[in-house]
Amino acid sequence: MANRPGDLDPAASASPGTSGQSVPWRPVTWQSRDGLTLYGRVWGEDTAPGLPLLCLPGLTRNSDDFDAIAATLSSGPAARRVVCFDFRGRGRSAHAPVETYTPPTEADDTVLGLEALGIDRVAVLGTSRGGMVTMVMALTKPGLVAAAILNDIAPVIETAGLVRIAGYVGVAPPANWEEAAAMLRASQGEMFPSLDAAGWMRFARQLFRDEGGRPVLSYDPKIGDAFRAFDPAKPPPPFWPAFEALATVPAMVIHGALSDILSATTVAEMAARHPHLTVHTVADEGHAPLLWDEPTQHAIAHFLAAADVPPPPAADLFTL
């Protein structure tokens, strides 16, 4: 059961019925099979054309990561519905027993969230852990994932990146935001060498939650405890069958050129196994690309527009 219910954003109460001003998204909650209250955001109109886009965050990240891309894709003449979920123990979702923080359980939570929204076919944008959950859903729920965008994740995960992440996951931020941004730059500066001071502060505001003007972890610290048990001598085995479950749907991989989680060799292997894979490389960013830049947002929008178009029917062999 939950040990801390997720709190709704203060901005989420700024609906047309309370303040007279609308917000670009609305909060949603649903229940997991083990009784947790889980949280998400819906951007855009439920009746928007095109595939709804589901955004799933990384290991310790949350739905705030997708504000920029969700705002872009849910507005304008090609607007679509965008749904962003917080996994259990992250963001505004309830915390849970540490042994339930697994991709299969998170995939089941996600499927239940989609069912609560009445969505039975979806494009998915999964960052890191979210991409792993995307592949699990493709493997276990055929027909649900109609298109997939994997943000810097693959069936082969580089050990060097896991070691780096293990060094900072679960470490509480300092008492003020300036020091939190500096700490983030110290631990991830090699991944994002082009970020300026404002960029690092923006990054910190996505990663940490504000409580009384102070940054605090926006995820269950037990996730860090479990992750630090990672043994570099025992890297996770490749999970190609889950990726190959995407073989019949449009797929895209976003590759951070500086990534220490996803190698160029693995990207090439993904392209060999999925001949219609779209590859978009983000220069000067590592794991995982932030999705803030216009070229990446344009590439995602272009990919989704193509995925909206159903494939032509198979040729009738009896037609001359």
C-alpha positions in Angstrom: 0.0 0.0 0.0 1.0 3.6 -0.4 3.1 5.3 2.2 2.7 8.8 0.7 -0.1 9.8 -1.6 0.8 11.9 -4.6 -0.1 15.6 -4.3 -1.7 17.4 -7.1 0.1 20.4 -8.6 -1.2 23.7 -7.2 -1.6 24.8 -10.8 -3.9 21.9 -11.5 -6.6 23.6 -9.4 -6.6 26.5 -11.8 -9.4 25.1 -13.9 -12.1 27.2 -15.6 -14.5 26.3 -12.8 -12.4 27.8 -10.0 -10.3 30.7 -11.2 -11.9 31.5 -14.5 -8.5 30.7 -16.2 -7.8 27.4 -18.0 -4.6 25.4 -17.8 -3.2 23.5 -20.8 -3.5 20.2 -19.0 -5.7 18.5 -16.4 -4.7 16.0 -13.7 -6.0 12.4 -13.7 -5.7 9.7 -11.1 -6.4 6.0 -11.1 -5.9 2.9 -8.9 -3.3 0.2 -9.3 -4.1 -3.4 -8.6 -2.5 -3.2 -5.2 -4.5 -0.1 -4.2 -2.1 2.8 -5.0 -3.3 6.1 -6.2 -1.3 6.9 -9.4 -1.1 10.3 -11.1 -1.0 11.6 -14.7 -1.7 14.7 -16.8 -3.7 15.0 -20.0 -2.8 17.7 -22.5 -5.2 18.7 -25.3 -8.7 17.6 -26.2 -9.9 14.1 -25.8 -11.4 14.3 -29.3 -8.2 15.5 -31.0 -7.4 13.5 -34.2 -4.5 11.3 -34.5 -3.0 8.7 -32.1 -2.9 9.8 -28.5 0.7 10.1 -27.3 1.6 8.5 -24.0 4.8 9.9 -22.3 6.6 7.7 -19.8 9.6 9.1 -17.8 12.9 7.7 -16.7 13.9 5.8 -13.5 13.7 8.7 -11.1 11.9 11.2 -13.3 8.3 12.3 -13.6 5.7 13.8 -15.9 7.3 17.3 -15.6 10.0 16.1 -18.0 7.4 16.3 -20.9 6.0 19.8 -20.4 7.8 21.2 -23.4 7.0 18.5 -25.9 3.5 18.0 -24.6 2.7 21.7 -24.9 4.1 21.7 -28.5 2.2 18.6 -29.6 -1.1 19.4 -28.0 -1.5 22.8 -29.6 -1.7 24.2 -33.1 -3.4 22.8 -36.2 -1.9 19.3 -35.8 -2.8 19.1 -32.1 -3.2 15.7 -30.5 -4.0 14.4 -27.0 -0.8 13.9 -24.9 -0.9 11.8 -21.7 2.0 11.9 -19.2 2.1 9.4 -16.4 4.1 9.3 -13.1 5.2 5.8 -12.3 4.5 4.5 -8.8 7.0 6.1 -6.3 7.7 9.0 -8.7 6.3 12.5 -9.0 2.8 12.7 -7.6 2.1 9.0 -7.6 2.0 7.1 -4.3 5.0 5.3 -3.0 5.1 1.5 -2.8 7.1 -1.5 -1.6 10.5 -1.4 -3.2 10.1 -4.8 -4.7 7.2 -3.5 -6.9 9.4 -0.9 -8.6 9.8 -3.1 -11.7 9.1 -2.6 -15.4 6.4 -5.3 -15.5 4.5 -3.8 -12.6 4.9 -0.3 -14.0 3.7 -1.6 -17.4 0.6 -3.0 -15.6 0.0 0.3 -13.8 0.3 2.1 -17.2 -2.2 -0.2 -18.9 -4.7 0.4 -16.1 -4.2 4.1 -16.5 -4.9 4.0 -20.2 -8.0 1.9 -19.6 -9.2 4.5 -17.1 -8.9 7.1 -19.9 -10.6 4.8 -22.4 -7.5 4.6 -24.6 -7.0 1.2 -26.3 -4.4 2.2 -28.9 -1.6 4.6 -28.3 1.7 6.0 -29.5 4.3 5.9 -26.7 7.3 8.2 -26.0 9.4 6.4 -23.4 12.5 8.0 -21.9 15.0 5.5 -20.5 13.0 3.4 -18.0 9.9 4.5 -19.8 11.2 3.0 -23.0 11.7 -0.3 -21.2 8.1 -0.2 -20.0 7.1 0.6 -23.6 8.7 -2.6 -24.8 7.2 -4.6 -22.0 3.7 -3.4 -23.1 4.4 -4.2 -26.7 5.4 -7.7 -25.7 2.5 -8.4 -23.3 -0.3 -6.3 -24.8 -0.2 -6.7 -28.5 -2.2 -4.1 -30.3 -2.0 -1.5 -27.6 1.3 0.2 -28.7 0.6 1.5 -32.2 3.9 3.4 -32.5 6.9 3.7 -30.2 9.6 6.4 -29.6 12.4 5.1 -27.4 14.4 8.0 -25.9 18.0 6.8 -25.4 17.2 3.3 -24.4 17.6 -0.1 -26.1 17.7 -3.8 -25.3 21.4 -3.4 -24.5 22.2 -1.0 -21.6 25.8 0.1 -21.3 27.4 -0.7 -17.9 29.3 2.6 -17.7 26.1 4.6 -17.7 24.5 2.4 -15.0 27.6 2.9 -12.8 27.3 6.7 -13.3 23.6 6.8 -12.4 24.2 4.6 -9.3 26.5 7.3 -8.0 23.8 9.9 -7.7 20.4 8.2 -7.5 18.9 8.7 -4.1 21.3 11.5 -3.1 19.2 14.3 -1.5 19.7 17.8 -3.0 21.2 20.7 -0.9 18.9 23.1 0.9 18.6 25.7 -1.9 17.9 25.6 -5.6 21.2 27.2 -6.7 23.2 24.5 -5.0 20.8 21.8 -6.3 21.4 23.0 -9.9 25.2 23.0 -9.2 25.1 19.5 -7.8 23.2 18.3 -10.9 25.8 20.0 -13.2 28.6 18.2 -11.2 27.0 14.8 -11.7 25.7 15.1 -15.2 27.7 17.9 -16.8 29.4 15.5 -19.2 26.0 14.5 -20.6 24.9 18.1 -21.2 27.9 20.3 -21.9 25.9 23.0 -23.7 23.5 23.8 -20.8 23.9 27.2 -19.3 23.0 28.3 -15.7 19.4 28.8 -16.7 19.3 25.4 -18.3 20.7 23.6 -15.2 18.1 25.4 -13.1 15.3 24.3 -15.4 16.7 20.8 -15.3 16.8 20.9 -11.5 13.2 22.1 -11.3 12.1 19.1 -13.3 14.1 16.6 -11.3 13.3 17.9 -7.8 10.0 19.0 -6.1 9.7 22.4 -4.3 8.6 22.2 -0.7 8.6 25.5 1.1 11.1 26.9 -1.3 13.5 24.0 -0.9 14.3 21.2 -3.4 13.4 17.7 -2.3 13.5 14.4 -4.1 10.5 13.8 -6.4 10.8 10.1 -6.1 10.9 7.4 -3.4 14.5 7.3 -2.0 14.1 3.5 -1.8 14.6 3.5 -5.6 18.1 4.8 -5.0 18.8 2.1 -2.3 17.8 -0.6 -4.7 19.8 0.8 -7.7 23.0 1.1 -5.7 22.9 -2.6 -5.3 23.8 -2.8 -9.0 26.9 -4.9 -9.6 29.0 -3.8 -12.7 30.2 -7.4 -12.9 26.7 -8.6 -13.5 25.2 -6.2 -16.2 21.5 -6.8 -17.1 21.0 -9.2 -20.0 19.9 -7.9 -23.3 16.1 -8.0 -23.9 15.9 -8.1 -27.7 12.5 -10.0 -27.7 10.8 -7.0 -26.1 12.2 -4.7 -28.8 11.3 -7.1 -31.6 7.7 -7.0 -30.4 7.7 -3.5 -32.0 8.7 -5.0 -35.4 5.2 -4.5 -36.9 4.7 -0.9 -35.7 6.5 2.4 -36.6 9.4 2.9 -34.2 11.9 5.7 -33.6 14.9 5.9 -31.4 16.2 9.2 -30.1 20.0 8.8 -29.4 22.0 11.2 -27.3 25.3 11.5 -29.1 27.1 11.6 -25.8 25.1 8.9 -24.2 26.8 6.3 -21.9 23.6 4.2 -21.8 22.9 3.7 -25.5 25.8 3.1 -27.8 26.0 3.7 -31.6 26.7 0.0 -32.0 23.4 -0.9 -30.4 21.5 1.7 -32.4 22.9 0.0 -35.6 21.8 -3.4 -34.3 18.3 -1.9 -33.6 18.1 -0.6 -37.2 19.1 -4.0 -38.5 16.4 -5.7 -36.5 13.7 -3.1 -37.3 14.3 -2.1 -41.0 11.9 0.8 -40.8 13.4 2.3 -37.6 13.7 6.1 -37.5 16.9 7.3 -35.8 17.2 10.8 -34.5 20.6 11.8 -32.9 20.8 14.8 -30.6 24.2 16.4 -30.6 25.8 17.7 -27.4 23.4 15.7 -25.2 23.8 12.4 -23.5 21.5 10.3 -21.4 18.7 11.1 -21.8 18.0 13.8 -24.3 15.9 16.5 -22.7 13.4 17.0 -25.6 13.6 20.7 -25.3 15.2 21.5 -28.7 13.1 22.4 -31.7 14.8 19.9 -34.1 14.0 17.0 -31.8 10.4 18.2 -31.2 10.0 18.5 -35.0 11.3 15.0 -35.6 8.9 13.6 -33.0 5.9 15.5 -34.6 6.9 14.3 -38.1 7.2 10.7 -36.9 3.8 10.8 -35.2 2.1 12.4 -38.2 3.4 9.5 -40.4 2.3 7.0 -37.8 -1.2 8.4 -37.9 -1.6 7.3 -41.5 -2.7 3.6 -41.6 -0.6 1.3 -43.8 -2.1 0.4 -47.2 -4.0 -2.9 -47.3 -2.1 -5.9 -48.4 -2.1 -6.5 -52.1 -4.8 -8.8 -53.4 -3.0 -11.5 -55.2 -6.1 -12.3 -57.2 -6.4 -8.8 -58.7 -4.9 -8.4 -62.1 
